[in-house]
Amino acid sequence: QADVVFYDRLVSKEVLALVRKEAEMIYVGKQRAWHSKRQDEINLLLLEHAQAGKRVLRLKGGDPFIFGRGGEEIATLAEQKIPFQVVPGITAASGVACYSGIPLTHRDYSQSCVFVTGQLKEGELDLNWQALVQPRQTVVVYMGLAGLDILSQKLQQHGMKADMPAALVQQGTTENQKVWTSTIAELPELAKKQQPVAPTLLIIGEVVQLHNQLSWFS
């Protein structure tokens, strides 16, 4: 039903094919070190097209409320009394974990799960390291490739054992999915060797050792 569609880089061509042919398609995707539109520009574009009386669709990959900037975008609309609805998506952590055969929780290995973003800010990672090294916990890192060396070092410095199982999952849930498993200490070297491409998710925790047994997707 949309008159105009703002879509991200991770929205597949199969999903875009569901949009009606008359709709205006506007690409607003982002990747590391390059944004087609700044976030504040996207917020204003959504508002302007809605105020012009158009039915606007903001199409994202994953879930808009988990590292998707969805809250910021609808805050602009809410301030201007623009009616909207949000359709929840499947965030990368749950989708990718399922397709790689790595349960995020398991009563023998993990009773909690933490999602963090690994994006660097001025070459540093500002995370609550102590909270990330708790026992019987799974840590999922979004956008963590660029800061993988720092992540590995900091986690070990704050008490995570060097042989903690860890996995890189490249383009999970797609036909291009690849899964590499290692340890948190050896993961940076593995990434240099294998050269995974974005989007790649990092999963850390004892549950990673279940991958070989439970992996079903190929």
N, C-alpha and C positions, 0 to 999 in steps of 0.2 A: 504493500500500500504506500510505500514511501515515495515522496517526490524527489528527495535528495538523500544521498547516502554518503556518509563520511566513514571510510574504512581504513583499517590498519594493515600493516605488512604481513601479519600472521593469519589473515583471513584467507581461506583457500578459494581457489577458482570455482570449486563446486558449490561453495556457499554463496559466492557472489553471483553465480548463475541463477539463484533463486530470486534475485531482485528483479522487479518488473523492468522491462526493456526501456520504458520511457523515463525512468529515474535518472537524475543527474548523479554521476559518480565522482566523488572528490577524494583523492588519496591523501591521507594525513599520517602515514606510517613513520615510524622512528626506528633507527638502529644506532648502535654505539658510535658516537662522534658525528652523527648526521641525522638531523631531523628535518623532514619536509616542511613541517609547520611547528612553531613553538607551542607549548601547551596553552599559554594565554590566548594565542591566535585561534586555536581549536575551540576553546571555550566561547570566544566571541562569535566565531562562525556559526556554531550551533545556535546561539541566541539570535543572531541576525536573520538566519533562514527561518527560524521558528516565528519570529516577529513579523516576517513577510508573509505569514500564513501558510507556509509549506509544512508538510509532514516530514519530519526529519528522522533519519535512522543513523545512529552512531554504532558502527559494527566493529567489535573487537575480537581478538583471539583470547581464549581463556575466560576468566571471570573479571568483570569490570571493577570489582571492589577488592581484588587482591593484586596489588602492584599494577593496577590498570588505570589509575588516575580517574576512575569513574566518579568518585566522590567530588572531586574538584569540578568536573564538568557539569554535574547536575546542580552543584551549589550555585553556579552562575544562573542556571535556569530558575532555580527556586527563588533566588533573590528578585527576579523579574516576574514572578508569578506565572511562569510558563509551565503548563501541565506536562508531565512526562511519566513514563514507567520504565522500570529496569528489569530486564530478563536475566536471571543469573546464568552464568556459564560454568563449565568445568575447568577449574584452574589447572595450570600445568602440573603442579605437584601431584594431584590425585590422578589425572589422566596419564601422565608419563610414568608414574610409579606402577599403575595398574598394567600398562602395556609393556613394561620392562620386567614384570614379575617380582617387584620389590614392594612388599606391603609396608605402608608407612607406620603402622602399629601392628604389634604381634605380641601376644601375652608372654611369650618366652624371651622376647628380645627388646621390646620397646613399648612403654606405656604412655608416651607423649610424643608430640611432633611439633617442630618449630619451623616456620617459614621466614626466611630473611632475603633481602636483596644484596647481592654482592657487587653492586655498582660502585666504582671508585669515585671519590670526590677529592680532587687535588692530589691524586696518587695514593690516597689513604682509604682504609675501610674503618668506618666508625660503627662498630657493632658491640653488643653486650656479650663479650667473649665468655665471661663466667657463666652466663645463662646458657650458652651454646655447648658447654662441655659437661653438662649434667649426665649422670648415668642413665641407661635404659631410655634413651631419647633418640629420635630421628631428627636430623637437621636437613632441610631442603633449601638450597641456595639458588635463587633466580638470578640470571644475568651475572654469573660468577666467573666466567672464563678469564676476563682481563685481570681480575684480582686473585687468581688462583694461587699464585706463589705466596702472597701476603696472607691469604686465608689459611693455607696449610701451616705456615709458620706460627701465626697467632694462636690457632687452636691448640697446637702442640705446646706453645709457651704457657698457655693457661691450663694445661693439665690433660688434654686429650692424648690418649696413647697413640704412638706413631703407627701402630698396625691396625688402627680403627678402620674397618671396611668402608670404602667409599666408591661411588660410581659416577660416571659421566654418561648422560643419556642425550644423544644428539637427535634433534628433530623428532622427539617422541610422539607416538600415535600416528605417524605418517609412514609412507612406504620407504622413506629414507632413514628410518630409525636405526641408530647404532648404539649399543651399550658396551661400555668398557668398565670393568671393575678392577679395583686396586686397593691401596690403603691411603689414608690421608697424607702420609709422608711422601709416598711415591706418585701421587696423583699429578702434581705439576709436571714431572718428567714424562709421564704417560701422555699428557695433553700435548706437550711439545712434539712427541713422536707421532701421535695420531692426528694432530691438527683438526680437532672437531670444529664444526662450523655452527654458528648461531642459528636458531636458539638451542642451547645446550643447558640442561638442568643438572645440578650437582646434588646427589643424595648421600648423606653421611650417617652411618650407624650400623649396628650389628645386623639389622634386617637386610643389608645389602648382600650378605652371604647366602640369602635364600634365592638370589637371582638365578643361579644355574639350575636349581631344582624347579622353580616355578615359572620360568620364562616360557611363554606360550606363543607370543606374537612374532611372526617372521614374514 
